[in-house]
Amino acid sequence: MYIQLGSDMAVRDSSILGIFDMDNTTCSKHTRKFLNEAEKNGQVITVCDDLPKSFLLTSEYGMDRVYLCQFNAATLEKRMK
């Protein structure tokens, strides 16, 4: 099954490792460091035009990706059910 992230972007639900709320998780310096490193490595894909509300960590075909999404984490979790 696929999860729609917006802007014609969808990912397989089996490849999702985690769904994280930007407001709650970016308070941690570890999360900010992780996102900065992912950006430097070209692993971040921005799906929205506005400020992102959540991010998804995925792993598929041996490649880790971070998707910045306009939907909040609770909405994405509901879409997985």
ABEGO torsion letter per residue (X at the ends): XBBBAEGGBBBBAAABABBBBAAAAAABAAAAAAAAAAAAAGABBBABABBBABBBBBBBGGBBBBBBBABBAAAAAAAAX
